[in-house]
């Protein structure tokens, strides 16, 4: 008989993440300095020819957009923001490597 594994056993080890250790992303629009984003979905249709079920299937592709201007986050731009403040004086334009 196979023992069922509960979610509680799988996720016993929780990682404590400190905000100071995170790299906060900013909007890719040079006229916008927002660091706040919301999730949207792009919709695609998987062809019946490549879907194992043999039927077309709707697929959701999650995307993040700026709540201020609608642009995507810039994954190359790095900055440190404490407490989610988005004032221009807090932007660090130097590149950091981790």
Gaussian input, Z-matrix of N, CA and C with variables (Angstrom, degrees):
# hf/3-21g

backbone

0 1
 N
 C     1     B1
 C     2     B2     1     A1
 N     3     B3     2     A2     1     D1
 C     4     B4     3     A3     2     D2
 C     5     B5     4     A4     3     D3
 N     6     B6     5     A5     4     D4
 C     7     B7     6     A6     5     D5
 C     8     B8     7     A7     6     D6
 N     9     B9     8     A8     7     D7
 C    10    B10     9     A9     8     D8
 C    11    B11    10    A10     9     D9
 N    12    B12    11    A11    10    D10
 C    13    B13    12    A12    11    D11
 C    14    B14    13    A13    12    D12
 N    15    B15    14    A14    13    D13
 C    16    B16    15    A15    14    D14
 C    17    B17    16    A16    15    D15
 N    18    B18    17    A17    16    D16
 C    19    B19    18    A18    17    D17
 C    20    B20    19    A19    18    D18
 N    21    B21    20    A20    19    D19
 C    22    B22    21    A21    20    D20
 C    23    B23    22    A22    21    D21
 N    24    B24    23    A23    22    D22
 C    25    B25    24    A24    23    D23
 C    26    B26    25    A25    24    D24
 N    27    B27    26    A26    25    D25
 C    28    B28    27    A27    26    D26
 C    29    B29    28    A28    27    D27
 N    30    B30    29    A29    28    D28
 C    31    B31    30    A30    29    D29
 C    32    B32    31    A31    30    D30
 N    33    B33    32    A32    31    D31
 C    34    B34    33    A33    32    D32
 C    35    B35    34    A34    33    D33
 N    36    B36    35    A35    34    D34
 C    37    B37    36    A36    35    D35
 C    38    B38    37    A37    36    D36
 N    39    B39    38    A38    37    D37
 C    40    B40    39    A39    38    D38
 C    41    B41    40    A40    39    D39
 N    42    B42    41    A41    40    D40
 C    43    B43    42    A42    41    D41
 C    44    B44    43    A43    42    D42
 N    45    B45    44    A44    43    D43
 C    46    B46    45    A45    44    D44
 C    47    B47    46    A46    45    D45
 N    48    B48    47    A47    46    D46
 C    49    B49    48    A48    47    D47
 C    50    B50    49    A49    48    D48
 N    51    B51    50    A50    49    D49
 C    52    B52    51    A51    50    D50
 C    53    B53    52    A52    51    D51
 N    54    B54    53    A53    52    D52
 C    55    B55    54    A54    53    D53
 C    56    B56    55    A55    54    D54
 N    57    B57    56    A56    55    D55
 C    58    B58    57    A57    56    D56
 C    59    B59    58    A58    57    D57
 N    60    B60    59    A59    58    D58
 C    61    B61    60    A60    59    D59
 C    62    B62    61    A61    60    D60
 N    63    B63    62    A62    61    D61
 C    64    B64    63    A63    62    D62
 C    65    B65    64    A64    63    D63
 N    66    B66    65    A65    64    D64
 C    67    B67    66    A66    65    D65
 C    68    B68    67    A67    66    D66
 N    69    B69    68    A68    67    D67
 C    70    B70    69    A69    68    D68
 C    71    B71    70    A70    69    D69
 N    72    B72    71    A71    70    D70
 C    73    B73    72    A72    71    D71
 C    74    B74    73    A73    72    D72
 N    75    B75    74    A74    73    D73
 C    76    B76    75    A75    74    D74
 C    77    B77    76    A76    75    D75
 N    78    B78    77    A77    76    D76
 C    79    B79    78    A78    77    D77
 C    80    B80    79    A79    78    D78
 N    81    B81    80    A80    79    D79
 C    82    B82    81    A81    80    D80
 C    83    B83    82    A82    81    D81
 N    84    B84    83    A83    82    D82
 C    85    B85    84    A84    83    D83
 C    86    B86    85    A85    84    D84
 N    87    B87    86    A86    85    D85
 C    88    B88    87    A87    86    D86
 C    89    B89    88    A88    87    D87
 N    90    B90    89    A89    88    D88
 C    91    B91    90    A90    89    D89
 C    92    B92    91    A91    90    D90
 N    93    B93    92    A92    91    D91
 C    94    B94    93    A93    92    D92
 C    95    B95    94    A94    93    D93
 N    96    B96    95    A95    94    D94
 C    97    B97    96    A96    95    D95
 C    98    B98    97    A97    96    D96
 N    99    B99    98    A98    97    D97
 C   100   B100    99    A99    98    D98
 C   101   B101   100   A100    99    D99
 N   102   B102   101   A101   100   D100
 C   103   B103   102   A102   101   D101
 C   104   B104   103   A103   102   D102
 N   105   B105   104   A104   103   D103
 C   106   B106   105   A105   104   D104
 C   107   B107   106   A106   105   D105
 N   108   B108   107   A107   106   D106
 C   109   B109   108   A108   107   D107
 C   110   B110   109   A109   108   D108
 N   111   B111   110   A110   109   D109
 C   112   B112   111   A111   110   D110
 C   113   B113   112   A112   111   D111
 N   114   B114   113   A113   112   D112
 C   115   B115   114   A114   113   D113
 C   116   B116   115   A115   114   D114
 N   117   B117   116   A116   115   D115
 C   118   B118   117   A117   116   D116
 C   119   B119   118   A118   117   D117
 N   120   B120   119   A119   118   D118
 C   121   B121   120   A120   119   D119
 C   122   B122   121   A121   120   D120
 N   123   B123   122   A122   121   D121
 C   124   B124   123   A123   122   D122
 C   125   B125   124   A124   123   D123
 N   126   B126   125   A125   124   D124
 C   127   B127   126   A126   125   D125
 C   128   B128   127   A127   126   D126
 N   129   B129   128   A128   127   D127
 C   130   B130   129   A129   128   D128
 C   131   B131   130   A130   129   D129
 N   132   B132   131   A131   130   D130
 C   133   B133   132   A132   131   D131
 C   134   B134   133   A133   132   D132
 N   135   B135   134   A134   133   D133
 C   136   B136   135   A135   134   D134
 C   137   B137   136   A136   135   D135
 N   138   B138   137   A137   136   D136
 C   139   B139   138   A138   137   D137
 C   140   B140   139   A139   138   D138
 N   141   B141   140   A140   139   D139
 C   142   B142   141   A141   140   D140
 C   143   B143   142   A142   141   D141
 N   144   B144   143   A143   142   D142
 C   145   B145   144   A144   143   D143
 C   146   B146   145   A145   144   D144
 N   147   B147   146   A146   145   D145
 C   148   B148   147   A147   146   D146
 C   149   B149   148   A148   147   D147
 N   150   B150   149   A149   148   D148
 C   151   B151   150   A150   149   D149
 C   152   B152   151   A151   150   D150
 N   153   B153   152   A152   151   D151
 C   154   B154   153   A153   152   D152
 C   155   B155   154   A154   153   D153
 N   156   B156   155   A155   154   D154
 C   157   B157   156   A156   155   D155
 C   158   B158   157   A157   156   D156
 N   159   B159   158   A158   157   D157
 C   160   B160   159   A159   158   D158
 C   161   B161   160   A160   159   D159
 N   162   B162   161   A161   160   D160
 C   163   B163   162   A162   161   D161
 C   164   B164   163   A163   162   D162
 N   165   B165   164   A164   163   D163
 C   166   B166   165   A165   164   D164
 C   167   B167   166   A166   165   D165
 N   168   B168   167   A167   166   D166
 C   169   B169   168   A168   167   D167
 C   170   B170   169   A169   168   D168
 N   171   B171   170   A170   169   D169
 C   172   B172   171   A171   170   D170
 C   173   B173   172   A172   171   D171
 N   174   B174   173   A173   172   D172
 C   175   B175   174   A174   173   D173
 C   176   B176   175   A175   174   D174
 N   177   B177   176   A176   175   D175
 C   178   B178   177   A177   176   D176
 C   179   B179   178   A178   177   D177
 N   180   B180   179   A179   178   D178
 C   181   B181   180   A180   179   D179
 C   182   B182   181   A181   180   D180
 N   183   B183   182   A182   181   D181
 C   184   B184   183   A183   182   D182
 C   185   B185   184   A184   183   D183
 N   186   B186   185   A185   184   D184
 C   187   B187   186   A186   185   D185
 C   188   B188   187   A187   186   D186
 N   189   B189   188   A188   187   D187
 C   190   B190   189   A189   188   D188
 C   191   B191   190   A190   189   D189
 N   192   B192   191   A191   190   D190
 C   193   B193   192   A192   191   D191
 C   194   B194   193   A193   192   D192
 N   195   B195   194   A194   193   D193
 C   196   B196   195   A195   194   D194
 C   197   B197   196   A196   195   D195
 N   198   B198   197   A197   196   D196
 C   199   B199   198   A198   197   D197
 C   200   B200   199   A199   198   D198
 N   201   B201   200   A200   199   D199
 C   202   B202   201   A201   200   D200
 C   203   B203   202   A202   201   D201
 N   204   B204   203   A203   202   D202
 C   205   B205   204   A204   203   D203
 C   206   B206   205   A205   204   D204
 N   207   B207   206   A206   205   D205
 C   208   B208   207   A207   206   D206
 C   209   B209   208   A208   207   D207
 N   210   B210   209   A209   208   D208
 C   211   B211   210   A210   209   D209
 C   212   B212   211   A211   210   D210
 N   213   B213   212   A212   211   D211
 C   214   B214   213   A213   212   D212
 C   215   B215   214   A214   213   D213
 N   216   B216   215   A215   214   D214
 C   217   B217   216   A216   215   D215
 C   218   B218   217   A217   216   D216
 N   219   B219   218   A218   217   D217
 C   220   B220   219   A219   218   D218
 C   221   B221   220   A220   219   D219
 N   222   B222   221   A221   220   D220
 C   223   B223   222   A222   221   D221
 C   224   B224   223   A223   222   D222
 N   225   B225   224   A224   223   D223
 C   226   B226   225   A225   224   D224
 C   227   B227   226   A226   225   D225
 N   228   B228   227   A227   226   D226
 C   229   B229   228   A228   227   D227
 C   230   B230   229   A229   228   D228
 N   231   B231   230   A230   229   D229
 C   232   B232   231   A231   230   D230
 C   233   B233   232   A232   231   D231
 N   234   B234   233   A233   232   D232
 C   235   B235   234   A234   233   D233
 C   236   B236   235   A235   234   D234
 N   237   B237   236   A236   235   D235
 C   238   B238   237   A237   236   D236
 C   239   B239   238   A238   237   D237
 N   240   B240   239   A239   238   D238
 C   241   B241   240   A240   239   D239
 C   242   B242   241   A241   240   D240
 N   243   B243   242   A242   241   D241
 C   244   B244   243   A243   242   D242
 C   245   B245   244   A244   243   D243
 N   246   B246   245   A245   244   D244
 C   247   B247   246   A246   245   D245
 C   248   B248   247   A247   246   D246
 N   249   B249   248   A248   247   D247
 C   250   B250   249   A249   248   D248
 C   251   B251   250   A250   249   D249
 N   252   B252   251   A251   250   D250
 C   253   B253   252   A252   251   D251
 C   254   B254   253   A253   252   D252
 N   255   B255   254   A254   253   D253
 C   256   B256   255   A255   254   D254
 C   257   B257   256   A256   255   D255
 N   258   B258   257   A257   256   D256
 C   259   B259   258   A258   257   D257
 C   260   B260   259   A259   258   D258
 N   261   B261   260   A260   259   D259
 C   262   B262   261   A261   260   D260
 C   263   B263   262   A262   261   D261
 N   264   B264   263   A263   262   D262
 C   265   B265   264   A264   263   D263
 C   266   B266   265   A265   264   D264
 N   267   B267   266   A266   265   D265
 C   268   B268   267   A267   266   D266
 C   269   B269   268   A268   267   D267
 N   270   B270   269   A269   268   D268
 C   271   B271   270   A270   269   D269
 C   272   B272   271   A271   270   D270
 N   273   B273   272   A272   271   D271
 C   274   B274   273   A273   272   D272
 C   275   B275   274   A274   273   D273
 N   276   B276   275   A275   274   D274
 C   277   B277   276   A276   275   D275
 C   278   B278   277   A277   276   D276
 N   279   B279   278   A278   277   D277
 C   280   B280   279   A279   278   D278
 C   281   B281   280   A280   279   D279
 N   282   B282   281   A281   280   D280
 C   283   B283   282   A282   281   D281
 C   284   B284   283   A283   282   D282
 N   285   B285   284   A284   283   D283
 C   286   B286   285   A285   284   D284
 C   287   B287   286   A286   285   D285
 N   288   B288   287   A287   286   D286
 C   289   B289   288   A288   287   D287
 C   290   B290   289   A289   288   D288
 N   291   B291   290   A290   289   D289
 C   292   B292   291   A291   290   D290
 C   293   B293   292   A292   291   D291

   B1=1.4490
   B2=1.5379
   B3=1.2641
   B4=1.4633
   B5=1.5311
   B6=1.3378
   B7=1.4662
   B8=1.5242
   B9=1.3114
   B10=1.4630
   B11=1.5181
   B12=1.3204
   B13=1.4612
   B14=1.5218
   B15=1.3069
   B16=1.4615
   B17=1.5255
   B18=1.3367
   B19=1.4613
   B20=1.5163
   B21=1.3135
   B22=1.4557
   B23=1.5281
   B24=1.3237
   B25=1.4561
   B26=1.5271
   B27=1.3128
   B28=1.4588
   B29=1.5215
   B30=1.3231
   B31=1.4573
   B32=1.5297
   B33=1.3115
   B34=1.4534
   B35=1.5231
   B36=1.3213
   B37=1.4568
   B38=1.5248
   B39=1.3126
   B40=1.4584
   B41=1.5192
   B42=1.3011
   B43=1.4577
   B44=1.5191
   B45=1.3168
   B46=1.4586
   B47=1.5249
   B48=1.3225
   B49=1.4589
   B50=1.5155
   B51=1.3130
   B52=1.4541
   B53=1.5290
   B54=1.3175
   B55=1.4710
   B56=1.5213
   B57=1.3161
   B58=1.4690
   B59=1.5336
   B60=1.3392
   B61=1.4582
   B62=1.5281
   B63=1.3143
   B64=1.4641
   B65=1.5208
   B66=1.3103
   B67=1.4577
   B68=1.5238
   B69=1.3234
   B70=1.4604
   B71=1.5278
   B72=1.3264
   B73=1.4625
   B74=1.5101
   B75=1.3195
   B76=1.4555
   B77=1.5215
   B78=1.2861
   B79=1.4621
   B80=1.5310
   B81=1.3306
   B82=1.4623
   B83=1.5261
   B84=1.3278
   B85=1.4613
   B86=1.5358
   B87=1.3491
   B88=1.4734
   B89=1.5283
   B90=1.3229
   B91=1.4658
   B92=1.5254
   B93=1.3130
   B94=1.4597
   B95=1.5261
   B96=1.3090
   B97=1.4627
   B98=1.5274
   B99=1.3170
   B100=1.4555
   B101=1.5308
   B102=1.3165
   B103=1.4617
   B104=1.5292
   B105=1.3117
   B106=1.4646
   B107=1.5330
   B108=1.3417
   B109=1.4525
   B110=1.5236
   B111=1.3178
   B112=1.4539
   B113=1.5241
   B114=1.3230
   B115=1.4540
   B116=1.5188
   B117=1.3264
   B118=1.4616
   B119=1.5244
   B120=1.3151
   B121=1.4566
   B122=1.5178
   B123=1.3153
   B124=1.4493
   B125=1.5224
   B126=1.3154
   B127=1.4615
   B128=1.5185
   B129=1.3116
   B130=1.4500
   B131=1.5169
   B132=1.3064
   B133=1.4599
   B134=1.5239
   B135=1.3320
   B136=1.4511
   B137=1.5225
   B138=1.3104
   B139=1.4559
   B140=1.5194
   B141=1.3156
   B142=1.4622
   B143=1.5276
   B144=1.3347
   B145=1.4631
   B146=1.5257
   B147=1.3355
   B148=1.4690
   B149=1.5265
   B150=1.3272
   B151=1.4571
   B152=1.5287
   B153=1.3376
   B154=1.4690
   B155=1.5285
   B156=1.3363
   B157=1.4667
   B158=1.5244
   B159=1.3371
   B160=1.4547
   B161=1.5202
   B162=1.3360
   B163=1.4663
   B164=1.5244
   B165=1.3386
   B166=1.4659
   B167=1.5168
   B168=1.3270
   B169=1.4572
   B170=1.5278
   B171=1.3093
   B172=1.4572
   B173=1.5258
   B174=1.3371
   B175=1.4630
   B176=1.5198
   B177=1.3456
   B178=1.4625
   B179=1.5167
   B180=1.3383
   B181=1.4603
   B182=1.5229
   B183=1.3409
   B184=1.4671
   B185=1.5238
   B186=1.2974
   B187=1.4685
   B188=1.5152
   B189=1.3131
   B190=1.4621
   B191=1.5246
   B192=1.3369
   B193=1.4629
   B194=1.5251
   B195=1.3223
   B196=1.4565
   B197=1.5312
   B198=1.3347
   B199=1.4621
   B200=1.5216
   B201=1.3385
   B202=1.4559
   B203=1.5287
   B204=1.3475
   B205=1.4692
   B206=1.5284
   B207=1.3367
   B208=1.4613
   B209=1.5217
   B210=1.3377
   B211=1.4684
   B212=1.5232
   B213=1.3220
   B214=1.4617
   B215=1.5323
   B216=1.3504
   B217=1.4645
   B218=1.5222
   B219=1.3272
   B220=1.4582
   B221=1.5204
   B222=1.3250
   B223=1.4592
   B224=1.5222
   B225=1.3237
   B226=1.4609
   B227=1.5208
   B228=1.3155
   B229=1.4670
   B230=1.5122
   B231=1.3190
   B232=1.4531
   B233=1.5108
   B234=1.3159
   B235=1.4536
   B236=1.5087
   B237=1.2882
   B238=1.4517
   B239=1.5113
   B240=1.3114
   B241=1.4535
   B242=1.5095
   B243=1.2947
   B244=1.4628
   B245=1.5177
   B246=1.3103
   B247=1.4573
   B248=1.5057
   B249=1.3462
   B250=1.4540
   B251=1.5122
   B252=1.3173
   B253=1.4525
   B254=1.5246
   B255=1.3373
   B256=1.4573
   B257=1.5239
   B258=1.3057
   B259=1.4578
   B260=1.5212
   B261=1.3391
   B262=1.4577
   B263=1.5215
   B264=1.2966
   B265=1.4441
   B266=1.5152
   B267=1.3279
   B268=1.4536
   B269=1.5175
   B270=1.3071
   B271=1.4544
   B272=1.5207
   B273=1.3184
   B274=1.4438
   B275=1.5156
   B276=1.3254
   B277=1.4457
   B278=1.5110
   B279=1.3192
   B280=1.4628
   B281=1.5182
   B282=1.3392
   B283=1.4571
   B284=1.5106
   B285=1.3018
   B286=1.4522
   B287=1.5178
   B288=1.3084
   B289=1.4563
   B290=1.5099
   B291=1.3217
   B292=1.4741
   B293=1.4886
   A1=108.84
   A2=116.70
   A3=122.34
   A4=110.55
   A5=115.58
   A6=119.98
   A7=109.92
   A8=116.72
   A9=120.87
   A10=109.36
   A11=116.01
   A12=121.62
   A13=108.19
   A14=115.84
   A15=119.28
   A16=110.05
   A17=116.17
   A18=121.73
   A19=110.83
   A20=116.49
   A21=120.60
   A22=110.42
   A23=118.62
   A24=121.63
   A25=111.10
   A26=117.75
   A27=121.93
   A28=111.08
   A29=117.79
   A30=121.74
   A31=112.65
   A32=117.96
   A33=121.18
   A34=112.12
   A35=118.28
   A36=121.88
   A37=109.72
   A38=116.29
   A39=120.86
   A40=108.75
   A41=116.22
   A42=121.98
   A43=108.69
   A44=116.48
   A45=121.84
   A46=107.56
   A47=116.95
   A48=121.63
   A49=108.83
   A50=115.33
   A51=122.31
   A52=108.18
   A53=117.78
   A54=122.12
   A55=111.92
   A56=117.45
   A57=121.77
   A58=111.67
   A59=118.03
   A60=122.06
   A61=112.80
   A62=117.33
   A63=121.46
   A64=111.85
   A65=115.54
   A66=123.00
   A67=105.83
   A68=118.06
   A69=122.27
   A70=109.09
   A71=116.57
   A72=121.24
   A73=110.44
   A74=115.21
   A75=120.02
   A76=109.73
   A77=115.15
   A78=122.40
   A79=109.60
   A80=117.02
   A81=121.43
   A82=112.94
   A83=117.46
   A84=121.46
   A85=108.50
   A86=118.54
   A87=120.17
   A88=113.72
   A89=118.32
   A90=121.76
   A91=112.45
   A92=117.48
   A93=122.21
   A94=108.47
   A95=117.95
   A96=120.96
   A97=111.94
   A98=116.80
   A99=121.41
   A100=111.90
   A101=115.75
   A102=122.58
   A103=110.17
   A104=117.41
   A105=122.09
   A106=109.82
   A107=115.08
   A108=121.31
   A109=109.82
   A110=115.27
   A111=121.58
   A112=107.85
   A113=116.42
   A114=120.25
   A115=110.70
   A116=114.58
   A117=122.42
   A118=107.01
   A119=116.59
   A120=120.08
   A121=110.43
   A122=115.54
   A123=122.46
   A124=105.37
   A125=117.82
   A126=120.89
   A127=110.41
   A128=115.20
   A129=121.58
   A130=109.14
   A131=115.73
   A132=120.83
   A133=107.79
   A134=115.74
   A135=121.84
   A136=108.07
   A137=116.31
   A138=121.64
   A139=111.40
   A140=115.76
   A141=121.67
   A142=110.86
   A143=117.15
   A144=121.10
   A145=112.69
   A146=117.40
   A147=119.44
   A148=113.11
   A149=117.61
   A150=121.37
   A151=108.88
   A152=118.03
   A153=120.38
   A154=114.38
   A155=117.53
   A156=119.99
   A157=112.30
   A158=116.80
   A159=120.32
   A160=113.61
   A161=117.01
   A162=121.44
   A163=109.38
   A164=115.85
   A165=119.26
   A166=109.10
   A167=116.15
   A168=119.98
   A169=109.87
   A170=115.60
   A171=122.38
   A172=108.61
   A173=116.71
   A174=121.97
   A175=108.64
   A176=116.39
   A177=121.72
   A178=109.08
   A179=115.98
   A180=121.95
   A181=107.79
   A182=117.81
   A183=119.78
   A184=111.91
   A185=116.36
   A186=124.62
   A187=107.99
   A188=116.36
   A189=121.98
   A190=107.95
   A191=116.59
   A192=120.70
   A193=109.64
   A194=115.45
   A195=122.79
   A196=109.56
   A197=116.29
   A198=118.83
   A199=111.42
   A200=116.98
   A201=121.09
   A202=112.33
   A203=117.44
   A204=119.42
   A205=114.27
   A206=118.41
   A207=120.98
   A208=114.89
   A209=118.65
   A210=121.51
   A211=110.65
   A212=115.36
   A213=121.73
   A214=109.45
   A215=117.91
   A216=119.47
   A217=110.75
   A218=116.09
   A219=122.33
   A220=107.64
   A221=117.38
   A222=121.26
   A223=112.52
   A224=117.98
   A225=121.13
   A226=111.87
   A227=117.09
   A228=121.86
   A229=109.70
   A230=117.05
   A231=120.60
   A232=109.45
   A233=115.55
   A234=120.36
   A235=109.39
   A236=116.15
   A237=121.52
   A238=108.24
   A239=116.33
   A240=121.38
   A241=107.18
   A242=117.54
   A243=121.11
   A244=109.21
   A245=116.31
   A246=121.18
   A247=114.56
   A248=118.38
   A249=121.30
   A250=113.90
   A251=118.94
   A252=122.42
   A253=109.38
   A254=117.75
   A255=120.40
   A256=112.35
   A257=119.03
   A258=121.13
   A259=110.08
   A260=117.48
   A261=121.88
   A262=112.58
   A263=119.31
   A264=122.21
   A265=113.78
   A266=118.33
   A267=121.36
   A268=113.57
   A269=118.16
   A270=120.34
   A271=109.40
   A272=116.44
   A273=123.07
   A274=107.22
   A275=118.52
   A276=122.39
   A277=113.69
   A278=119.18
   A279=120.06
   A280=109.35
   A281=115.98
   A282=119.33
   A283=109.24
   A284=114.40
   A285=120.97
   A286=108.15
   A287=117.46
   A288=120.21
   A289=108.81
   A290=114.51
   A291=120.49
   A292=109.45
   D1=132.36
   D2=-177.45
   D3=-86.96
   D4=130.83
   D5=179.85
   D6=-80.85
   D7=132.01
   D8=177.31
   D9=-79.98
   D10=137.92
   D11=179.60
   D12=-99.61
   D13=124.00
   D14=-179.54
   D15=-84.06
   D16=159.26
   D17=176.36
   D18=-58.69
   D19=-32.18
   D20=-178.06
   D21=-64.07
   D22=-39.96
   D23=178.48
   D24=-68.85
   D25=-38.73
   D26=-177.86
   D27=-67.06
   D28=-40.92
   D29=-173.74
   D30=-105.21
   D31=39.31
   D32=-179.83
   D33=-68.82
   D34=-35.37
   D35=-175.89
   D36=-95.07
   D37=106.44
   D38=179.61
   D39=-99.76
   D40=138.33
   D41=-179.79
   D42=-92.25
   D43=131.55
   D44=174.75
   D45=-87.79
   D46=117.94
   D47=-178.72
   D48=-108.72
   D49=126.18
   D50=177.77
   D51=-94.79
   D52=129.93
   D53=-179.39
   D54=-55.42
   D55=-32.16
   D56=-179.58
   D57=-64.43
   D58=-21.61
   D59=-178.90
   D60=-87.74
   D61=-5.80
   D62=-177.28
   D63=-91.40
   D64=149.99
   D65=172.15
   D66=-97.68
   D67=116.25
   D68=-177.55
   D69=-87.59
   D70=128.31
   D71=-179.75
   D72=-89.20
   D73=149.17
   D74=177.49
   D75=-117.62
   D76=166.88
   D77=179.01
   D78=-60.92
   D79=145.78
   D80=-179.75
   D81=-80.21
   D82=-11.53
   D83=178.54
   D84=-74.87
   D85=120.39
   D86=-177.54
   D87=-63.20
   D88=-20.37
   D89=178.94
   D90=-88.94
   D91=-2.29
   D92=-177.72
   D93=-121.05
   D94=135.96
   D95=-179.87
   D96=-115.04
   D97=17.04
   D98=-176.08
   D99=-68.14
   D100=147.66
   D101=173.46
   D102=-118.03
   D103=13.84
   D104=-178.58
   D105=-106.52
   D106=131.52
   D107=-176.99
   D108=-132.21
   D109=160.45
   D110=175.04
   D111=-130.83
   D112=153.74
   D113=-178.13
   D114=-90.82
   D115=135.48
   D116=173.62
   D117=-127.19
   D118=173.70
   D119=179.20
   D120=-127.94
   D121=132.20
   D122=168.96
   D123=-93.06
   D124=139.02
   D125=-177.74
   D126=-106.71
   D127=136.25
   D128=176.44
   D129=-130.17
   D130=162.20
   D131=177.69
   D132=-118.51
   D133=121.38
   D134=177.09
   D135=-82.10
   D136=126.20
   D137=-177.98
   D138=-62.10
   D139=144.18
   D140=177.10
   D141=-63.24
   D142=-24.89
   D143=-178.90
   D144=-69.35
   D145=-28.16
   D146=-179.17
   D147=-109.59
   D148=-7.87
   D149=177.83
   D150=-82.06
   D151=127.25
   D152=-179.78
   D153=-57.21
   D154=-23.91
   D155=179.40
   D156=-78.49
   D157=-15.21
   D158=-179.02
   D159=80.85
   D160=9.22
   D161=179.75
   D162=-124.16
   D163=151.53
   D164=172.94
   D165=-62.05
   D166=146.11
   D167=-179.05
   D168=-138.02
   D169=135.18
   D170=176.21
   D171=-77.73
   D172=131.13
   D173=-178.08
   D174=-122.67
   D175=131.30
   D176=176.80
   D177=-93.76
   D178=128.92
   D179=177.50
   D180=-113.90
   D181=107.26
   D182=-176.94
   D183=-68.72
   D184=139.93
   D185=177.49
   D186=-135.58
   D187=155.30
   D188=175.85
   D189=-115.17
   D190=134.19
   D191=176.44
   D192=-130.13
   D193=153.44
   D194=178.97
   D195=-65.98
   D196=134.62
   D197=179.42
   D198=-75.54
   D199=-14.54
   D200=-179.32
   D201=-87.78
   D202=-47.01
   D203=-173.46
   D204=-126.34
   D205=-9.65
   D206=177.72
   D207=88.78
   D208=3.43
   D209=178.82
   D210=-80.00
   D211=164.46
   D212=178.15
   D213=-83.12
   D214=155.65
   D215=176.24
   D216=-69.24
   D217=150.11
   D218=178.44
   D219=-94.96
   D220=108.18
   D221=-176.25
   D222=-73.14
   D223=-17.48
   D224=179.92
   D225=-86.23
   D226=-31.85
   D227=-179.65
   D228=-71.00
   D229=130.44
   D230=179.72
   D231=-124.08
   D232=142.67
   D233=176.21
   D234=-158.17
   D235=161.30
   D236=176.24
   D237=-108.87
   D238=125.53
   D239=178.19
   D240=-128.37
   D241=123.98
   D242=178.27
   D243=-97.69
   D244=129.64
   D245=176.25
   D246=70.61
   D247=16.15
   D248=176.78
   D249=75.14
   D250=13.86
   D251=179.44
   D252=-70.26
   D253=135.21
   D254=-177.35
   D255=-115.08
   D256=22.24
   D257=179.40
   D258=-70.63
   D259=147.41
   D260=-176.53
   D261=-57.46
   D262=-32.21
   D263=-177.87
   D264=-65.69
   D265=-15.01
   D266=-178.84
   D267=-95.45
   D268=-0.45
   D269=-176.73
   D270=-80.26
   D271=127.94
   D272=177.42
   D273=-107.00
   D274=109.11
   D275=-175.09
   D276=-85.69
   D277=-3.71
   D278=179.10
   D279=-75.56
   D280=149.17
   D281=178.78
   D282=-85.63
   D283=144.43
   D284=-179.43
   D285=-122.77
   D286=145.13
   D287=174.86
   D288=-119.48
   D289=139.77
   D290=179.36
   D291=-124.45

